[in-house]
Amino acid sequence: MMLEPSHHGGKLPYTLTPNLLDTTLLHTREPLVYGDGTAYNVPNGVPALNATYRTHFFTGRSDNFTPAQTSTYPLDARFDPESIRVSRDGASVFISDEYGPYIYRFDRRTGERIGVVRVPASFAVTTLAPTGDDEISKNTSGRVANKGMEGLAISPDGDTLYGVMQSPLIQDGGTNGGYTHILRIDLRSGKSTQFAYPLTNIGTSSKPKYPTISDIVAVNDHTLLLDERDGKGLSDNSSAAFKRVYKVDLSGTQDVSQTSGEAGIAPY
């Protein structure tokens, strides 16, 4: 991978040139749920590689789920990876996802799933759909479609994971809410703690507007670097209006695991 200054007049100051060295496909030995595709006039969702390798691969296809379970059901095949962090031993990686939201642990060499990190039930939606608009309209709680577990961090000592939701939960106002969730997970005990993070109002007091979060980095076991950004400045010739990185200290912060709704978590 090479990072070089862009030519004069370029849209960005630097040009990053990645080189693909290898591909590791994510899979599990447990049978996964795939959509048959008939309701959407598309082929069956089972990857052809399943038969070749006699294993079960995760896919990005949005209908690969069972409607009989909540969105955090770990045997759904649909998987939308967002952030990846290497474990302390270097032999495995943790990957966060938006569909569940999920946090899975995979063997770094083989790509096999070797662990499921539990997330709070309040993050799940109960009515699943292959399109984001349908999932949003049919649920009154849980993550907003396509705005699930966006960022993931691991403490320097490797004992603690931090996950951050891209936008507030539906019950906390969804994309109109001002507080999203940071999830702290003790990897030794599995215990989780939730914190309410106040998003920056980039609108007005009478008409609030909030950015979303892309990723986080753990400086130590209680300090994070977290970004907030608008959706502008991409290849659509729009101009970026808001991109900032904040330093967040969780020391002494109240656990909001037992509260719900923006009014309930806002004081913390």
C-alpha positions in Angstrom: 0.0 0.0 0.0 1.4 3.4 -1.0 0.4 6.9 0.2 1.7 9.7 -2.0 1.0 13.4 -2.5 -1.5 14.0 -5.2 -0.7 15.8 -8.4 -1.3 19.5 -8.4 -4.9 20.3 -8.8 -6.1 16.9 -7.5 -9.3 16.7 -5.5 -7.5 15.2 -2.4 -4.1 16.1 -1.0 -2.9 12.5 -1.0 -3.5 9.4 -3.1 -3.7 6.0 -1.5 -2.9 3.0 -3.8 -3.8 -0.4 -2.2 -2.4 -3.7 -3.5 -4.5 -6.9 -3.0 -2.2 -9.6 -1.6 -4.7 -12.2 -0.5 -8.4 -13.0 0.1 -9.8 -14.8 3.1 -13.5 -15.7 2.8 -15.5 -15.6 6.1 -17.4 -18.7 6.9 -18.6 -21.0 9.7 -19.0 -24.8 10.1 -22.6 -24.2 11.4 -25.4 -24.2 8.8 -26.5 -20.7 8.0 -29.8 -19.3 6.8 -30.0 -18.3 3.1 -32.9 -16.7 1.2 -34.4 -18.8 -1.6 -34.9 -15.6 -3.7 -38.3 -16.5 -5.0 -40.1 -13.5 -3.4 -37.7 -11.1 -5.1 -37.2 -12.9 -8.4 -33.5 -13.6 -7.8 -31.5 -16.8 -7.6 -31.1 -18.8 -4.4 -28.8 -17.1 -1.9 -26.7 -20.1 -1.1 -23.1 -19.4 -2.4 -21.9 -22.0 -4.9 -18.6 -22.2 -2.9 -20.6 -23.9 -0.1 -20.7 -27.1 -2.0 -17.2 -26.9 -3.2 -15.6 -26.4 0.2 -18.4 -28.1 2.3 -18.7 -25.1 4.6 -21.1 -22.1 5.0 -20.0 -18.7 3.8 -21.3 -15.4 4.9 -22.7 -13.1 2.2 -23.8 -9.5 1.7 -27.2 -10.5 0.4 -29.8 -8.7 2.4 -32.5 -11.5 2.2 -30.3 -14.1 3.8 -32.1 -14.2 7.1 -34.8 -16.1 9.0 -37.9 -14.0 9.8 -38.6 -16.2 12.8 -35.7 -14.6 14.8 -34.5 -11.1 15.7 -31.9 -9.4 13.6 -29.1 -10.5 15.9 -29.6 -14.2 15.2 -26.1 -15.5 14.7 -27.0 -18.1 12.1 -28.2 -15.6 9.5 -25.9 -15.6 6.5 -26.2 -11.9 5.7 -23.2 -9.9 6.9 -22.2 -6.3 6.2 -18.7 -5.9 7.7 -17.8 -2.4 8.9 -14.8 -2.3 11.1 -12.0 -4.9 11.9 -9.7 -5.1 14.9 -6.9 -7.6 15.6 -7.0 -9.6 18.8 -4.3 -9.4 21.4 -2.8 -12.7 20.3 -2.8 -11.7 16.7 -4.3 -15.0 15.6 -7.9 -13.7 15.2 -9.9 -10.6 14.3 -13.1 -9.0 15.5 -15.4 -7.7 12.8 -18.5 -5.5 13.4 -21.6 -5.5 11.2 -24.6 -3.4 10.4 -27.2 -6.1 9.7 -27.4 -7.6 13.2 -25.7 -5.7 14.5 -23.1 -8.4 15.1 -19.6 -8.6 16.4 -18.0 -11.8 15.3 -14.5 -13.2 15.9 -12.8 -15.0 13.0 -9.6 -17.0 12.7 -7.2 -14.7 10.9 -5.6 -17.4 8.8 -8.7 -19.5 7.8 -11.6 -17.0 8.0 -13.6 -19.4 10.1 -15.9 -17.8 12.7 -14.7 -18.9 16.2 -16.8 -16.6 18.4 -19.9 -14.5 18.7 -19.8 -11.4 20.9 -23.2 -10.8 22.3 -24.7 -7.3 21.8 -27.7 -6.0 23.8 -31.2 -7.2 22.7 -32.2 -3.5 22.5 -30.0 -3.2 19.4 -32.0 -5.8 17.4 -35.0 -5.3 15.3 -37.8 -7.9 15.4 -39.3 -7.5 11.9 -36.7 -8.2 9.3 -36.8 -7.2 5.6 -34.3 -7.1 2.7 -34.8 -3.4 2.1 -33.8 -0.7 4.6 -37.0 1.3 4.2 -39.1 -1.7 5.1 -37.1 -2.5 8.2 -37.3 1.0 9.4 -41.0 1.4 8.9 -41.9 -1.9 10.5 -39.9 -1.6 13.7 -40.3 0.7 16.7 -37.0 -0.2 18.4 -33.5 -1.5 17.5 -30.9 -0.3 15.1 -31.7 1.8 12.1 -31.3 -0.2 8.8 -27.8 0.4 7.4 -26.7 2.3 10.5 -25.8 -0.5 12.8 -22.4 -1.3 14.5 -20.3 1.0 12.4 -17.1 1.4 14.5 -15.1 -1.0 16.5 -12.1 -0.5 18.8 -10.0 -2.7 21.0 -8.1 -1.5 24.0 -4.2 -1.7 23.9 -4.2 -4.5 26.4 -6.6 -6.5 24.2 -9.1 -7.1 27.0 -11.9 -4.6 26.0 -13.9 -4.1 22.8 -15.7 -0.8 22.0 -18.5 -0.7 19.5 -20.3 2.4 18.3 -23.6 2.6 16.5 -23.5 4.8 13.4 -26.8 6.5 14.4 -29.1 6.5 17.4 -31.4 3.5 18.0 -35.0 3.8 16.6 -36.3 4.1 20.2 -33.9 7.0 20.8 -35.0 9.0 17.8 -33.3 7.2 15.0 -31.6 9.5 12.5 -33.4 12.4 14.1 -32.0 11.5 17.6 -29.1 13.4 19.2 -27.6 10.5 21.2 -26.1 7.3 19.9 -24.6 4.3 21.8 -21.1 3.3 22.6 -20.9 -0.3 23.8 -18.1 -1.5 26.0 -17.5 -5.3 26.2 -15.2 -7.0 28.7 -13.8 -9.9 26.6 -12.9 -11.9 29.7 -16.3 -11.9 31.3 -18.6 -11.0 28.4 -20.2 -8.2 30.4 -21.2 -5.1 28.5 -21.8 -1.5 29.4 -23.6 1.2 27.3 -22.8 4.9 27.1 -24.8 7.7 25.5 -22.7 9.7 23.1 -24.1 13.2 22.2 -23.8 13.9 18.5 -23.0 17.4 17.3 -26.0 19.4 16.1 -24.9 20.7 12.7 -28.4 22.1 12.0 -30.1 24.7 14.1 -31.8 24.7 17.5 -35.3 24.8 15.8 -34.3 22.2 13.2 -31.6 19.9 14.5 -29.5 17.8 12.1 -27.0 15.3 13.2 -24.0 13.6 11.6 -23.2 9.9 11.8 -20.2 8.0 13.1 -17.7 6.0 11.0 -15.2 4.6 13.4 -13.4 4.7 16.8 -9.9 4.0 18.1 -9.1 3.1 21.7 -6.2 5.2 23.2 -6.4 3.3 26.5 -9.1 1.5 28.5 -11.3 4.5 28.9 -10.2 7.1 26.2 -11.4 6.9 22.6 -10.9 8.8 19.4 -14.2 9.0 17.5 -15.2 10.7 14.3 -18.4 12.4 13.3 -19.1 13.2 9.6 -21.8 14.2 7.2 -22.3 12.2 4.0 -20.8 14.8 1.7 -17.6 15.2 -0.1 -17.8 11.9 -2.0 -17.5 11.2 -5.8 -20.9 12.9 -6.4 -19.2 16.4 -6.5 -20.8 17.4 -3.2 -18.8 19.5 -0.7 -18.0 18.2 2.7 -19.6 20.3 5.4 -18.6 18.5 8.6 -15.8 16.1 9.4 -14.4 16.0 13.0 -12.5 13.7 15.3 -13.3 13.9 19.0 -11.4 12.6 22.1 -13.9 10.9 24.4 -13.2 10.0 28.0 -15.6 7.5 29.5 -14.2 7.8 33.1 -17.2 8.2 35.5 -19.7 8.0 32.7 -23.2 6.6 33.6 -24.2 3.2 32.2 -27.4 3.6 30.2 -28.1 -0.1 29.7 -31.3 0.1 31.7 -32.7 3.3 30.1 -34.4 4.0 26.8 -35.6 6.9 24.7 -33.7 10.1 24.1 -35.2 11.7 27.2 -34.0 8.8 29.2 -30.4 8.7 28.1 -29.8 12.4 27.4 -28.9 13.4 31.0 -26.0 10.9 31.0 
